[in-house]
Amino acid sequence: MESNRFLASIRPYALYLAWIVSIVATGASLYLSEVLHYLPCNLCWFQRIFMYPQVILLGIASYKNDRKIIPYAVTLSVIGGCISIYHYAEQKIPALAKALPCTAGIPCNFDYLNWFGFITIPLMALIASILIIVLLLAGRETKEEVHEA
C-alpha cells in the first residue's frame, strides 16, 4: 500500500528526475575526464554513448511531458547498464581482464577510483542507469491515461 502511494507521488516527476540523473552522470563523467584528466577507456566510451543522448532526449521529453520516450530511454539505459556490469566485472575479476584485454589506450580494468574497495566509475555508471530505468518505469502512462488519449 505504501509503495503504491510512493510510486503515485513520484510518477508525475519521473521524467524530470530521470533527466536530472542523466545530467549528473554526464556532468560527472565530463568532470572526471576534463577536469581530473582521467582518460576514459573503451568501455567508458561505450557507457557514455548510451548516457549522453539521454540528457537531450529526457530533457525534451520532460519539457513536453512526453512519456512516449520511456521505452527508448529505458533501452539506452539497459544497454549502458549491461556494459557497466561487464566493465565492473572486468575490474573486479582479474581473470576476466586477461580473457578479453583492452589493447588500445588505458586498460579497462584500471581503477581511477576505488572508494571503500568497491565503488568504481563503472559501478557509479551502473547505479545511474538503474536509477533512470526505475524512475522511467515508475513514470509510465497508466492504463487509464492510455485509454483517454
Stockholm file with secondary structure:
# STOCKHOLM 1.0

chainA/1-149         MESNRFLASIRPYALYLAWIVSIVATGASLYLSEVLHYLPCNLCWFQRIFMYPQVILLGIASYKNDRKIIPYAVTLSVIGGCISIYHYAEQKIPALAKALPCTAGIPCNFDYLNWFGFITIPLMALIASILIIVLLLAGRETKEEVHEA
#=GR chainA/1-149 SS CHHHHHHHHHGGGHHHHHHHHHHHHHHHHHIIIIISCCCCCHHHHHHHHHHHHHHHHHHHHHHHTCGGGHHHHHHHHHHHHHHHHHHHHHHHCHHHHHHSCCCSSSCTTCCSCCBTTTBCHHHHHHHHHHHHHHHHHHTSCCHHHHHHC
#=GC SS_cons         CHHHHHHHHHGGGHHHHHHHHHHHHHHHHHIIIIISCCCCCHHHHHHHHHHHHHHHHHHHHHHHTCGGGHHHHHHHHHHHHHHHHHHHHHHHCHHHHHHSCCCSSSCTTCCSCCBTTTBCHHHHHHHHHHHHHHHHHHTSCCHHHHHHC
//
